[in-house]
Structures are given as structure tokens and as C-alpha cells.
Amino acid sequence: MTTYIALLRGINVGKKQIKMDVLKSIMESLPVQKVQTYIQSGNVVFQAQKKQTKLLSEEIGNKLADSLSFDVPVIVRTMDELDEVIGRNPFASNGNDDEGKLYIAFLANEPAAESIQHLLSFQNGTDELRVQGKEVYLWCRTNYGTTQFSNAFLEKKLKVTATTRNWQTVNKLAAMCRA
């Protein structure tokens, strides 16, 4: 069995409301095991037979759409991939220990080089970002609620589906995977 993390985009805002016990029940109707949810923003840790994360994303998204009558973009990473994301943190050595300012946008696909260059042209003196593979690391000097680099902005500039989590959530999900 492989441990996976499903990251749902845009739930529990607006009309896309999903209670975590309902989400857990829907997930348990799939061929997965040991389903755990974390906070109300659509984080699910589970185990399943080894499968491409893209296929799992589609299966989970289709099941959610059938069960909830609305689409929910789903991005899946393995436990090993999540550990790599944590280990690649380009801001780890910046001398600032305020991890509350670090966010990771998980991308459904690796963006095109020209899209990355376009996004990087918006760098400013307030917030910093780094694109590494299928993740965008965002350091917010003020707070995420006021950053120019919102999830919607990243999706528009990179032309890929994204869902953003704060550093604490990323690390909590990794800990849940190891437990």
C-alpha cells in the first residue's frame, strides 16, 4: 500500500460545502483504506494500491462530482512526494523562522517554461515566490490574504489548476502520513 494525500481545491467557500465526515465517507467508498481528513479545507490522507497520482486525482474528482453534484478539482501527492516538497523548501535558509508566512501551491501539472517566466515577471518587493516542478513556494512578508499571488492569480498565470496550503498544514499532513 502507498500513502497518498488528496488536496481538494476551493471547498468550504461559497456554495461548495463539504462536511469532513461526508468527505471521509465518499473517500471510503473508493478502493482506499485508512482515510483521515484534516481541517475543513479538503485535506485527505489515505492508503491505496500504487497508482499514478493523476489517475487517482481523476477518480476522486469524478466520485466527488457524482456524490456532490458539483466539480471539485483534486490534486494528489504521495507521501514521498510531500516529503520532497518539504525538503526542497527554498526559503528554509532565509534566516526567518516565521513559518506562518510560507505557503505551498500544489499544481496539477508542471507549468510551461514561458508561463513560469510570465509569473516571475510579477515578483515584487513584498512577497517572493519560487516555482519548483509542480509546486510554487510563496513567502508572504505581510499575510496571505493581501498577497498578489493568490491561488487564482497563480492558476491564471501558470495555466494550471492549483490549490494552496500553509506550511503548518503541509507539515501536519506529512506527520499524519508517517503515523
OpenMM code with the backbone's topology and positions (N, CA, C; nanometers):
from openmm import Vec3, app, unit

residues = "MET THR THR TYR ILE ALA LEU LEU ARG GLY ILE ASN VAL GLY LYS LYS GLN ILE LYS MET ASP VAL LEU LYS SER ILE MET GLU SER LEU PRO VAL GLN LYS VAL GLN THR TYR ILE GLN SER GLY ASN VAL VAL PHE GLN ALA GLN LYS LYS GLN THR LYS LEU LEU SER GLU GLU ILE GLY ASN LYS LEU ALA ASP SER LEU SER PHE ASP VAL PRO VAL ILE VAL ARG THR MET ASP GLU LEU ASP GLU VAL ILE GLY ARG ASN PRO PHE ALA SER ASN GLY ASN ASP ASP GLU GLY LYS LEU TYR ILE ALA PHE LEU ALA ASN GLU PRO ALA ALA GLU SER ILE GLN HIS LEU LEU SER PHE GLN ASN GLY THR ASP GLU LEU ARG VAL GLN GLY LYS GLU VAL TYR LEU TRP CYS ARG THR ASN TYR GLY THR THR GLN PHE SER ASN ALA PHE LEU GLU LYS LYS LEU LYS VAL THR ALA THR THR ARG ASN TRP GLN THR VAL ASN LYS LEU ALA ALA MET CYS ARG ALA".split()
positions = [
    Vec3(0.0830, -0.1194, 0.0000),
    Vec3(0.0000, 0.0000, 0.0000),
    Vec3(0.0872, 0.1254, 0.0000),
    Vec3(0.0398, 0.2256, -0.0708),
    Vec3(0.1077, 0.3539, -0.0782),
    Vec3(0.0226, 0.4575, -0.0055),
    Vec3(0.0875, 0.5473, 0.0652),
    Vec3(0.0160, 0.6543, 0.1343),
    Vec3(0.0104, 0.7764, 0.0432),
    Vec3(-0.1103, 0.8329, 0.0325),
    Vec3(-0.1361, 0.9472, -0.0552),
    Vec3(-0.2013, 1.0604, 0.0231),
    Vec3(-0.1912, 1.1786, -0.0329),
    Vec3(-0.2597, 1.2961, 0.0189),
    Vec3(-0.3412, 1.3548, -0.0949),
    Vec3(-0.4713, 1.3698, -0.0742),
    Vec3(-0.5585, 1.4364, -0.1710),
    Vec3(-0.5844, 1.5776, -0.1201),
    Vec3(-0.5598, 1.6740, -0.2062),
    Vec3(-0.5800, 1.8146, -0.1741),
    Vec3(-0.6921, 1.8669, -0.2623),
    Vec3(-0.8046, 1.8984, -0.2014),
    Vec3(-0.9203, 1.9462, -0.2762),
    Vec3(-0.9129, 2.0974, -0.2875),
    Vec3(-0.9462, 2.1471, -0.4051),
    Vec3(-0.9394, 2.2907, -0.4294),
    Vec3(-1.0762, 2.3564, -0.4123),
    Vec3(-1.0787, 2.4648, -0.3382),
    Vec3(-1.1955, 2.5522, -0.3327),
    Vec3(-1.3183, 2.4983, -0.2627),
    Vec3(-1.2996, 2.4108, -0.1646),
    Vec3(-1.4186, 2.3649, -0.0934),
    Vec3(-1.4357, 2.4436, 0.0358),
    Vec3(-1.5583, 2.4413, 0.0846),
    Vec3(-1.5988, 2.5110, 0.2061),
    Vec3(-1.5793, 2.6617, 0.1961),
    Vec3(-1.5893, 2.7092, 0.0718),
    Vec3(-1.6026, 2.8520, 0.0439),
    Vec3(-1.7177, 2.8639, -0.0552),
    Vec3(-1.8007, 2.9627, -0.0367),
    Vec3(-1.9139, 2.9786, -0.1295),
    Vec3(-2.0103, 2.8613, -0.1220),
    Vec3(-2.0499, 2.8121, -0.2385),
    Vec3(-2.1523, 2.7065, -0.2454),
    Vec3(-2.0953, 2.5655, -0.2381),
    Vec3(-1.9636, 2.5509, -0.2423),
    Vec3(-1.9011, 2.4179, -0.2413),
    Vec3(-1.8693, 2.3753, -0.0983),
    Vec3(-1.9746, 2.3392, -0.0260),
    Vec3(-1.9602, 2.2995, 0.1135),
    Vec3(-1.9572, 2.1466, 0.1250),
    Vec3(-1.8574, 2.0969, 0.1973),
    Vec3(-1.8463, 1.9531, 0.2221),
    Vec3(-1.8058, 1.9339, 0.3672),
    Vec3(-1.8882, 1.8665, 0.4427),
    Vec3(-1.8519, 1.8312, 0.5795),
    Vec3(-1.7463, 1.7216, 0.5719),
    Vec3(-1.6528, 1.7229, 0.6653),
    Vec3(-1.5418, 1.6281, 0.6596),
    Vec3(-1.5871, 1.4837, 0.6802),
    Vec3(-1.6928, 1.4618, 0.7575),
    Vec3(-1.7426, 1.3237, 0.7719),
    Vec3(-1.8035, 1.2751, 0.6406),
    Vec3(-1.8652, 1.3652, 0.5641),
    Vec3(-1.9190, 1.3288, 0.4325),
    Vec3(-1.8044, 1.3011, 0.3358),
    Vec3(-1.7035, 1.3866, 0.3371),
    Vec3(-1.5866, 1.3657, 0.2522),
    Vec3(-1.5205, 1.2317, 0.2843),
    Vec3(-1.5052, 1.2030, 0.4105),
    Vec3(-1.4441, 1.0763, 0.4516),
    Vec3(-1.5268, 0.9584, 0.4015),
    Vec3(-1.6580, 0.9674, 0.4140),
    Vec3(-1.7469, 0.8602, 0.3677),
    Vec3(-1.7365, 0.8402, 0.2165),
    Vec3(-1.7322, 0.9489, 0.1425),
    Vec3(-1.7178, 0.9394, -0.0036),
    Vec3(-1.5845, 0.8730, -0.0377),
    Vec3(-1.4792, 0.9164, 0.0285),
    Vec3(-1.3476, 0.8568, 0.0038),
    Vec3(-1.3468, 0.7084, 0.0360),
    Vec3(-1.4125, 0.6703, 0.1437),
    Vec3(-1.4150, 0.5295, 0.1844),
    Vec3(-1.4952, 0.4432, 0.0880),
    Vec3(-1.5765, 0.5045, 0.0016),
    Vec3(-1.6494, 0.4277, -0.0993),
    Vec3(-1.5599, 0.3920, -0.2183),
    Vec3(-1.4413, 0.4492, -0.2222),
    Vec3(-1.3419, 0.4179, -0.3249),
    Vec3(-1.2546, 0.3021, -0.2750),
    Vec3(-1.1773, 0.2402, -0.3623),
    Vec3(-1.0892, 0.1317, -0.3167),
    Vec3(-0.9646, 0.1867, -0.2459),
    Vec3(-0.9868, 0.2506, -0.1292),
    Vec3(-0.8797, 0.3072, -0.0483),
    Vec3(-0.8997, 0.2640, 0.0963),
    Vec3(-0.7971, 0.2841, 0.1770),
    Vec3(-0.8025, 0.2450, 0.3173),
    Vec3(-0.7464, 0.3549, 0.4051),
    Vec3(-0.7734, 0.3437, 0.5345),
    Vec3(-0.7171, 0.4322, 0.6375),
    Vec3(-0.7356, 0.5797, 0.6031),
    Vec3(-0.8583, 0.6172, 0.5710),
    Vec3(-0.8905, 0.7551, 0.5317),
    Vec3(-0.8937, 0.8441, 0.6553),
    Vec3(-0.8210, 0.9560, 0.6474),
    Vec3(-0.8220, 1.0575, 0.7519),
    Vec3(-0.8366, 1.1941, 0.6862),
    Vec3(-0.9205, 1.2789, 0.7422),
    Vec3(-0.9303, 1.4156, 0.6924),
    Vec3(-0.8601, 1.5080, 0.7914),
    Vec3(-0.8199, 1.6246, 0.7404),
    Vec3(-0.7558, 1.7231, 0.8266),
    Vec3(-0.8108, 1.8611, 0.7943),
    Vec3(-0.8611, 1.9271, 0.8914),
    Vec3(-0.9293, 2.0569, 0.8885),
    Vec3(-1.0305, 2.0654, 0.7736),
    Vec3(-1.1017, 2.1737, 0.7695),
    Vec3(-1.2161, 2.1874, 0.6797),
    Vec3(-1.1817, 2.2293, 0.5375),
    Vec3(-1.0533, 2.2359, 0.5030),
    Vec3(-1.0170, 2.2870, 0.3710),
    Vec3(-0.9907, 2.1779, 0.2683),
    Vec3(-1.0277, 2.0539, 0.2981),
    Vec3(-1.0187, 1.9489, 0.1973),
    Vec3(-0.8839, 1.8819, 0.1873),
    Vec3(-0.8374, 1.8268, 0.2973),
    Vec3(-0.7124, 1.7522, 0.3006),
    Vec3(-0.7449, 1.6101, 0.3436),
    Vec3(-0.7027, 1.5120, 0.2638),
    Vec3(-0.7332, 1.3724, 0.2944),
    Vec3(-0.6065, 1.2894, 0.2809),
    Vec3(-0.5735, 1.2157, 0.3865),
    Vec3(-0.4638, 1.1204, 0.3842),
    Vec3(-0.5273, 0.9823, 0.3753),
    Vec3(-0.4740, 0.8987, 0.2872),
    Vec3(-0.5304, 0.7649, 0.2704),
    Vec3(-0.4252, 0.6719, 0.2123),
    Vec3(-0.4562, 0.5431, 0.2137),
    Vec3(-0.3696, 0.4432, 0.1525),
    Vec3(-0.4449, 0.3736, 0.0401),
    Vec3(-0.3715, 0.3353, -0.0629),
    Vec3(-0.4298, 0.2652, -0.1775),
    Vec3(-0.3201, 0.1873, -0.2474),
    Vec3(-0.3624, 0.0994, -0.3352),
    Vec3(-0.2653, 0.0304, -0.4189),
    Vec3(-0.1921, 0.1351, -0.5022),
    Vec3(-0.0664, 0.1083, -0.5306),
    Vec3(0.0151, 0.2037, -0.6073),
    Vec3(-0.0513, 0.2336, -0.7409),
    Vec3(-0.0664, 0.3627, -0.7668),
    Vec3(-0.1326, 0.4095, -0.8884),
    Vec3(-0.0789, 0.5480, -0.9205),
    Vec3(-0.0838, 0.5855, -1.0461),
    Vec3(-0.0406, 0.7205, -1.0826),
    Vec3(-0.1287, 0.8230, -1.0122),
    Vec3(-0.0655, 0.9266, -0.9596),
    Vec3(-0.1413, 1.0274, -0.8855),
    Vec3(-0.2427, 1.0987, -0.9752),
    Vec3(-0.2100, 1.1151, -1.1019),
    Vec3(-0.3037, 1.1789, -1.1958),
    Vec3(-0.4333, 1.0973, -1.2060),
    Vec3(-0.4195, 0.9638, -1.2142),
    Vec3(-0.5378, 0.8773, -1.2208),
    Vec3(-0.6187, 0.8842, -1.0919),
    Vec3(-0.5509, 0.8839, -0.9784),
    Vec3(-0.6218, 0.8954, -0.8510),
    Vec3(-0.6957, 1.0280, -0.8419),
    Vec3(-0.6324, 1.1347, -0.8862),
    Vec3(-0.6972, 1.2668, -0.8852),
    Vec3(-0.8272, 1.2635, -0.9642),
    Vec3(-0.8221, 1.2033, -1.0822),
    Vec3(-0.9414, 1.1939, -1.1675),
    Vec3(-1.0486, 1.1069, -1.1034),
    Vec3(-1.0099, 0.9913, -1.0479),
    Vec3(-1.1071, 0.9019, -0.9838),
    Vec3(-1.1764, 0.9702, -0.8663),
    Vec3(-1.0965, 1.0359, -0.7819),
    Vec3(-1.1539, 1.1042, -0.6660),
    Vec3(-1.2428, 1.2200, -0.7123),
    Vec3(-1.1960, 1.2984, -0.8075),
    Vec3(-1.2752, 1.4096, -0.8599),
    Vec3(-1.4072, 1.3640, -0.9193),
    Vec3(-1.4049, 1.2543, -0.9949),
    Vec3(-1.5280, 1.2002, -1.0538),
    Vec3(-1.6241, 1.1518, -0.9461),
    Vec3(-1.5722, 1.0843, -0.8445),
    Vec3(-1.6568, 1.0339, -0.7357),
    Vec3(-1.7195, 1.1501, -0.6594),
    Vec3(-1.6404, 1.2535, -0.6332),
    Vec3(-1.6942, 1.3704, -0.5635),
    Vec3(-1.8019, 1.4393, -0.6460),
    Vec3(-1.7786, 1.4532, -0.7757),
    Vec3(-1.8772, 1.5173, -0.8641),
    Vec3(-2.0070, 1.4379, -0.8655),
    Vec3(-1.9965, 1.3050, -0.8728),
    Vec3(-2.1166, 1.2197, -0.8714),
    Vec3(-2.1913, 1.2311, -0.7386),
    Vec3(-2.1173, 1.2376, -0.6298),
    Vec3(-2.1779, 1.2385, -0.4967),
    Vec3(-2.2297, 1.3750, -0.4545),
    Vec3(-2.1659, 1.4814, -0.5013),
    Vec3(-2.1971, 1.6155, -0.4515),
    Vec3(-2.2681, 1.7050, -0.5521),
    Vec3(-2.2719, 1.6635, -0.6775),
    Vec3(-2.3351, 1.7412, -0.7846),
    Vec3(-2.2634, 1.8723, -0.8148),
    Vec3(-2.1349, 1.8791, -0.7837),
    Vec3(-2.0507, 1.9899, -0.8289),
    Vec3(-1.9078, 1.9382, -0.8420),
    Vec3(-1.8322, 2.0056, -0.9285),
    Vec3(-1.6951, 1.9637, -0.9534),
    Vec3(-1.6010, 2.0142, -0.8445),
    Vec3(-1.5080, 1.9276, -0.8078),
    Vec3(-1.4045, 1.9631, -0.7115),
    Vec3(-1.2705, 1.9207, -0.7705),
    Vec3(-1.1871, 2.0167, -0.8094),
    Vec3(-1.0531, 1.9787, -0.8553),
    Vec3(-0.9760, 1.9127, -0.7412),
    Vec3(-0.9070, 1.8043, -0.7726),
    Vec3(-0.8322, 1.7281, -0.6726),
    Vec3(-0.6886, 1.7113, -0.7216),
    Vec3(-0.5951, 1.7397, -0.6337),
    Vec3(-0.4534, 1.7193, -0.6626),
    Vec3(-0.4024, 1.6167, -0.5621),
    Vec3(-0.3352, 1.5131, -0.6111),
    Vec3(-0.2868, 1.4055, -0.5253),
    Vec3(-0.1349, 1.4008, -0.5289),
    Vec3(-0.0764, 1.3805, -0.4116),
    Vec3(0.0672, 1.3582, -0.3986),
    Vec3(0.0881, 1.2332, -0.3124),
    Vec3(0.1992, 1.1651, -0.3345),
    Vec3(0.2359, 1.0545, -0.2467),
    Vec3(0.3038, 1.1117, -0.1227),
    Vec3(0.3163, 1.0284, -0.0209),
    Vec3(0.3872, 1.0685, 0.0995),
    Vec3(0.5313, 1.1061, 0.0647),
    Vec3(0.5956, 1.0282, -0.0205),
    Vec3(0.7335, 1.0587, -0.0604),
    Vec3(0.7419, 1.1927, -0.1329),
    Vec3(0.6448, 1.2205, -0.2205),
    Vec3(0.6441, 1.3494, -0.2906),
    Vec3(0.6264, 1.4649, -0.1923),
    Vec3(0.5400, 1.4458, -0.0922),
    Vec3(0.5195, 1.5504, 0.0074),
    Vec3(0.6471, 1.5738, 0.0878),
    Vec3(0.7166, 1.4666, 0.1233),
    Vec3(0.8447, 1.4817, 0.1926),
    Vec3(0.9453, 1.5576, 0.1067),
    Vec3(0.9458, 1.5319, -0.0237),
    Vec3(1.0354, 1.6047, -0.1150),
    Vec3(0.9995, 1.7532, -0.1197),
    Vec3(0.8714, 1.7839, -0.1204),
    Vec3(0.8265, 1.9237, -0.1202),
    Vec3(0.8801, 1.9945, 0.0042),
    Vec3(0.8693, 1.9291, 0.1178),
    Vec3(0.9186, 1.9884, 0.2427),
    Vec3(1.0704, 2.0056, 0.2368),
    Vec3(1.1402, 1.9055, 0.1888),
    Vec3(1.2858, 1.9108, 0.1819),
    Vec3(1.3401, 2.0122, 0.0826),
    Vec3(1.2611, 2.0466, -0.0198),
    Vec3(1.3061, 2.1415, -0.1233),
    Vec3(1.2743, 2.2864, -0.0902),
    Vec3(1.2230, 2.3140, 0.0258),
    Vec3(1.1822, 2.4494, 0.0626),
    Vec3(1.2956, 2.5491, 0.0358),
    Vec3(1.2801, 2.6340, -0.0644),
    Vec3(1.3878, 2.7288, -0.0983),
    Vec3(1.4024, 2.8411, 0.0031),
    Vec3(1.3080, 2.8545, 0.0950),
    Vec3(1.3141, 2.9608, 0.1944),
    Vec3(1.3636, 2.9105, 0.3296),
    Vec3(1.4038, 2.7847, 0.3381),
    Vec3(1.4462, 2.7259, 0.4653),
    Vec3(1.5673, 2.7965, 0.5244),
    Vec3(1.6530, 2.8482, 0.4410),
    Vec3(1.7764, 2.9084, 0.4912),
    Vec3(1.7745, 3.0609, 0.4874),
    Vec3(1.6546, 3.1187, 0.4833),
    Vec3(1.6495, 3.2653, 0.4737),
    Vec3(1.6647, 3.3358, 0.6086),
    Vec3(1.6830, 3.2580, 0.7151),
    Vec3(1.7081, 3.3173, 0.8457),
    Vec3(1.5839, 3.3618, 0.9190),
    Vec3(1.4695, 3.3563, 0.8557),
    Vec3(1.3456, 3.3957, 0.9218),
    Vec3(1.2724, 3.2691, 0.9630),
    Vec3(1.2412, 3.2569, 1.0915),
    Vec3(1.1760, 3.1352, 1.1388),
    Vec3(1.0234, 3.1495, 1.1468),
    Vec3(0.9682, 3.2526, 1.0864),
    Vec3(0.8227, 3.2722, 1.0870),
    Vec3(0.7596, 3.1870, 0.9770),
    Vec3(0.7374, 3.0604, 1.0084),
    Vec3(0.6830, 2.9681, 0.9089),
    Vec3(0.5380, 3.0009, 0.8725),
    Vec3(0.4734, 3.0864, 0.9486),
    Vec3(0.3363, 3.1259, 0.9187),
    Vec3(0.3243, 3.2088, 0.7928),
    Vec3(0.4359, 3.2470, 0.7352),
    Vec3(0.4348, 3.3274, 0.6134),
    Vec3(0.4656, 3.2462, 0.4889),
    Vec3(0.4846, 3.1150, 0.5048),
    Vec3(0.5202, 3.0288, 0.3932),
    Vec3(0.3991, 2.9470, 0.3489),
    Vec3(0.3760, 2.9469, 0.2182),
    Vec3(0.2647, 2.8740, 0.1579),
    Vec3(0.3168, 2.7924, 0.0406),
    Vec3(0.2508, 2.6808, 0.0151),
    Vec3(0.2844, 2.5966, -0.0994),
    Vec3(0.1596, 2.5848, -0.1852),
    Vec3(0.1732, 2.6193, -0.3128),
    Vec3(0.0657, 2.5956, -0.4091),
    Vec3(0.1014, 2.4671, -0.4822),
    Vec3(0.0160, 2.3674, -0.4685),
    Vec3(0.0341, 2.2399, -0.5365),
    Vec3(-0.0338, 2.2502, -0.6727),
    Vec3(0.0404, 2.2178, -0.7770),
    Vec3(-0.0097, 2.2309, -0.9139),
    Vec3(-0.0488, 2.0948, -0.9692),
    Vec3(-0.1537, 2.0919, -1.0491),
    Vec3(-0.1983, 1.9666, -1.1103),
    Vec3(-0.0969, 1.9145, -1.2108),
    Vec3(-0.0300, 2.0059, -1.2796),
    Vec3(0.0700, 1.9705, -1.3808),
    Vec3(0.1873, 2.0659, -1.3703),
    Vec3(0.2987, 2.0243, -1.4251),
    Vec3(0.4126, 2.1137, -1.4301),
    Vec3(0.3836, 2.2212, -1.5347),
    Vec3(0.3973, 2.3470, -1.4988),
    Vec3(0.3659, 2.4546, -1.5942),
    Vec3(0.4726, 2.4675, -1.7020),
    Vec3(0.4332, 2.5256, -1.8136),
    Vec3(0.5261, 2.5515, -1.9237),
    Vec3(0.6269, 2.6578, -1.8808),
    Vec3(0.7464, 2.6489, -1.9367),
    Vec3(0.8544, 2.7429, -1.9029),
    Vec3(0.8128, 2.8874, -1.9271),
    Vec3(0.7429, 2.9122, -2.0377),
    Vec3(0.7020, 3.0501, -2.0662),
    Vec3(0.5992, 3.1011, -1.9647),
    Vec3(0.5156, 3.0123, -1.9133),
    Vec3(0.4189, 3.0516, -1.8102),
    Vec3(0.4905, 3.0853, -1.6798),
    Vec3(0.5938, 3.0080, -1.6479),
    Vec3(0.6721, 3.0356, -1.5273),
    Vec3(0.7401, 3.1712, -1.5401),
    Vec3(0.8006, 3.1977, -1.6547),
    Vec3(0.8670, 3.3264, -1.6756),
    Vec3(0.7671, 3.4416, -1.6652),
    Vec3(0.6484, 3.4219, -1.7194),
    Vec3(0.5449, 3.5251, -1.7104),
    Vec3(0.5091, 3.5505, -1.5641),
    Vec3(0.4887, 3.4433, -1.4865),
    Vec3(0.4571, 3.4585, -1.3443),
    Vec3(0.5688, 3.5316, -1.2712),
    Vec3(0.6931, 3.4930, -1.2956),
    Vec3(0.8063, 3.5536, -1.2253),
    Vec3(0.8233, 3.7014, -1.2580),
    Vec3(0.7702, 3.7457, -1.3708),
    Vec3(0.7792, 3.8880, -1.4062),
    Vec3(0.6964, 3.9748, -1.3108),
    Vec3(0.6090, 3.9132, -1.2307),
    Vec3(0.5258, 3.9871, -1.1355),
    Vec3(0.5876, 3.9946, -0.9963),
    Vec3(0.7093, 3.9411, -0.9796),
    Vec3(0.7762, 3.9478, -0.8492),
    Vec3(0.7754, 4.0923, -0.8011),
    Vec3(0.7634, 4.1094, -0.6723),
    Vec3(0.7631, 4.2435, -0.6148),
    Vec3(0.8458, 4.2434, -0.4869),
    Vec3(0.8600, 4.3550, -0.4268),
    Vec3(0.9399, 4.3649, -0.3052),
    Vec3(0.8700, 4.3169, -0.1804),
    Vec3(0.7424, 4.2851, -0.1924),
    Vec3(0.6672, 4.2426, -0.0751),
    Vec3(0.6730, 4.0921, -0.0556),
    Vec3(0.6375, 4.0167, -0.1564),
    Vec3(0.6316, 3.8716, -0.1454),
    Vec3(0.7276, 3.8077, -0.2455),
    Vec3(0.7738, 3.6871, -0.2132),
    Vec3(0.8641, 3.6152, -0.3023),
    Vec3(0.8012, 3.4816, -0.3383),
    Vec3(0.8319, 3.4351, -0.4583),
    Vec3(0.7881, 3.3005, -0.4945),
    Vec3(0.8942, 3.2287, -0.5753),
    Vec3(0.8895, 3.0966, -0.5647),
    Vec3(0.9786, 3.0092, -0.6404),
    Vec3(0.8952, 2.8948, -0.6953),
    Vec3(0.9129, 2.8661, -0.8220),
    Vec3(0.8437, 2.7537, -0.8853),
    Vec3(0.9434, 2.6400, -0.8963),
    Vec3(0.9053, 2.5258, -0.8406),
    Vec3(0.9899, 2.4067, -0.8471),
    Vec3(0.9021, 2.2890, -0.8869),
    Vec3(0.9145, 2.2457, -1.0111),
    Vec3(0.8346, 2.1327, -1.0577),
    Vec3(0.6868, 2.1631, -1.0545),
    Vec3(0.6123, 2.0870, -0.9744),
    Vec3(0.4669, 2.1038, -0.9651),
    Vec3(0.4255, 2.1750, -0.8359),
    Vec3(0.5177, 2.2579, -0.7818),
    Vec3(0.4852, 2.3360, -0.6635),
    Vec3(0.5354, 2.4784, -0.6797),
    Vec3(0.4627, 2.5690, -0.6164),
    Vec3(0.5058, 2.7079, -0.6058),
    Vec3(0.5201, 2.7362, -0.4569),
    Vec3(0.6387, 2.7791, -0.4174),
    Vec3(0.6651, 2.8189, -0.2790),
    Vec3(0.6454, 2.9698, -0.2722),
    Vec3(0.5654, 3.0134, -0.1769),
    Vec3(0.5316, 3.1548, -0.1646),
    Vec3(0.5649, 3.2035, -0.0252),
    Vec3(0.6506, 3.3041, -0.0179),
    Vec3(0.6857, 3.3670, 0.1104),
    Vec3(0.6136, 3.5006, 0.1170),
    Vec3(0.5173, 3.5113, 0.2068),
    Vec3(0.4383, 3.6343, 0.2228),
    Vec3(0.4955, 3.7153, 0.3385),
    Vec3(0.5499, 3.8302, 0.3091),
    Vec3(0.6073, 3.9144, 0.4152),
    Vec3(0.4981, 3.9796, 0.4996),
    Vec3(0.3804, 3.9977, 0.4423),
    Vec3(0.2701, 4.0549, 0.5207),
    Vec3(0.1769, 3.9407, 0.5603),
    Vec3(0.0783, 3.9108, 0.4777),
    Vec3(-0.0064, 3.7940, 0.5036),
    Vec3(-0.0680, 3.7457, 0.3738),
    Vec3(-0.1115, 3.6210, 0.3729),
    Vec3(-0.1619, 3.5601, 0.2508),
    Vec3(-0.2878, 3.6299, 0.1988),
    Vec3(-0.3671, 3.6830, 0.2886),
    Vec3(-0.4907, 3.7489, 0.2484),
    Vec3(-0.4704, 3.8734, 0.1637),
    Vec3(-0.3516, 3.9304, 0.1683),
    Vec3(-0.3258, 4.0521, 0.0912),
    Vec3(-0.2248, 4.0320, -0.0213),
    Vec3(-0.1735, 3.9112, -0.0383),
    Vec3(-0.0727, 3.8904, -0.1416),
    Vec3(-0.1322, 3.9003, -0.2813),
    Vec3(-0.0518, 3.9484, -0.3705),
    Vec3(-0.0894, 3.9497, -0.5128),
    Vec3(-0.0956, 3.8074, -0.5664),
    Vec3(-0.0173, 3.7178, -0.5059),
    Vec3(-0.0011, 3.5820, -0.5568),
    Vec3(-0.1043, 3.4857, -0.4980),
    Vec3(-0.2294, 3.5194, -0.5129),
    Vec3(-0.3378, 3.4319, -0.4662),
    Vec3(-0.3408, 3.3042, -0.5504),
    Vec3(-0.4154, 3.2079, -0.5049),
    Vec3(-0.4291, 3.0830, -0.5794),
    Vec3(-0.4842, 3.1094, -0.7198),
    Vec3(-0.5856, 3.1942, -0.7298),
    Vec3(-0.6455, 3.2255, -0.8608),
    Vec3(-0.5438, 3.2936, -0.9527),
    Vec3(-0.4623, 3.3829, -0.8971),
    Vec3(-0.3585, 3.4509, -0.9749),
    Vec3(-0.2580, 3.3496, -1.0290),
    Vec3(-0.2132, 3.2582, -0.9435),
    Vec3(-0.1176, 3.1553, -0.9862),
    Vec3(-0.1765, 3.0693, -1.0973),
    Vec3(-0.3018, 3.0285, -1.0816),
    Vec3(-0.3671, 2.9467, -1.1843),
    Vec3(-0.3748, 3.0210, -1.3174),
    Vec3(-0.4106, 3.1475, -1.3113),
    Vec3(-0.4246, 3.2263, -1.4342),
    Vec3(-0.2903, 3.2431, -1.5049),
    Vec3(-0.1870, 3.2739, -1.4310),
    Vec3(-0.0561, 3.2995, -1.4920),
    Vec3(0.0138, 3.1700, -1.5353),
    Vec3(-0.0029, 3.0623, -1.4577),
    Vec3(0.0642, 2.9363, -1.4912),
    Vec3(-0.0202, 2.8458, -1.5817),
    Vec3(-0.1494, 2.8768, -1.5911),
    Vec3(-0.2419, 2.7996, -1.6757),
    Vec3(-0.2525, 2.6539, -1.6322),
    Vec3(-0.2550, 2.6330, -1.5000),
    Vec3(-0.2760, 2.5001, -1.4417),
    Vec3(-0.3619, 2.5140, -1.3164),
    Vec3(-0.4311, 2.4070, -1.2816),
    Vec3(-0.5083, 2.4043, -1.1577),
    Vec3(-0.4116, 2.4008, -1.0404),
    Vec3(-0.4449, 2.4758, -0.9350),
    Vec3(-0.3598, 2.4822, -0.8163),
    Vec3(-0.4468, 2.4825, -0.6910),
    Vec3(-0.3891, 2.4400, -0.5811),
    Vec3(-0.4516, 2.4551, -0.4510),
    Vec3(-0.3409, 2.4836, -0.3509),
    Vec3(-0.3631, 2.5817, -0.2660),
    Vec3(-0.2581, 2.6331, -0.1782),
    Vec3(-0.2830, 2.5923, -0.0335),
    Vec3(-0.1727, 2.5571, 0.0343),
    Vec3(-0.1774, 2.5225, 0.1761),
    Vec3(-0.0661, 2.5974, 0.2482),
    Vec3(-0.0895, 2.6298, 0.3747),
    Vec3(0.0169, 2.6934, 0.4519),
    Vec3(0.1168, 2.5874, 0.4980),
    Vec3(0.2335, 2.6330, 0.5383),
    Vec3(0.3443, 2.5446, 0.5741),
    Vec3(0.3068, 2.4512, 0.6894),
    Vec3(0.2328, 2.5024, 0.7885),
    Vec3(0.1932, 2.4188, 0.9011),
    Vec3(0.1057, 2.3032, 0.8547),
    Vec3(0.0117, 2.3299, 0.7654),
    Vec3(-0.0757, 2.2238, 0.7147),
    Vec3(0.0041, 2.1202, 0.6373),
    Vec3(0.0963, 2.1651, 0.5541),
    Vec3(0.1795, 2.0725, 0.4771),
    Vec3(0.2549, 1.9789, 0.5710),
    Vec3(0.3127, 2.0352, 0.6756),
    Vec3(0.3880, 1.9540, 0.7704),
    Vec3(0.2978, 1.8633, 0.8551),
    Vec3(0.1788, 1.9101, 0.8882),
    Vec3(0.0828, 1.8257, 0.9615),
    Vec3(0.0398, 1.7070, 0.8754),
    Vec3(0.0147, 1.7301, 0.7479),
    Vec3(-0.0224, 1.6213, 0.6573),
    Vec3(0.0911, 1.5194, 0.6449),
    Vec3(0.2146, 1.5681, 0.6398),
    Vec3(0.3300, 1.4770, 0.6351),
    Vec3(0.3373, 1.3939, 0.7615),
    Vec3(0.3128, 1.4558, 0.8759),
    Vec3(0.3141, 1.3824, 1.0034),
    Vec3(0.2033, 1.2779, 1.0067),
    Vec3(0.0856, 1.3119, 0.9559),
    Vec3(-0.0255, 1.2155, 0.9509),
    Vec3(0.0122, 1.0963, 0.8628),
    Vec3(0.0839, 1.1210, 0.7548),
    Vec3(0.1263, 1.0130, 0.6655),
    Vec3(0.2201, 0.9167, 0.7372),
    Vec3(0.3051, 0.9704, 0.8215),
    Vec3(0.4060, 0.8878, 0.8887),
    Vec3(0.3480, 0.8128, 1.0078),
    Vec3(0.2342, 0.8601, 1.0605),
    Vec3(0.1770, 0.7997, 1.1819),
    Vec3(0.1203, 0.6618, 1.1564),
] * unit.nanometer
topology = app.Topology()
chain = topology.addChain("A")
for resn in residues:
    res = topology.addResidue(resn, chain)
    for name in ("N", "CA", "C"):
        topology.addAtom(name, app.Element.getBySymbol(name[0]), res)
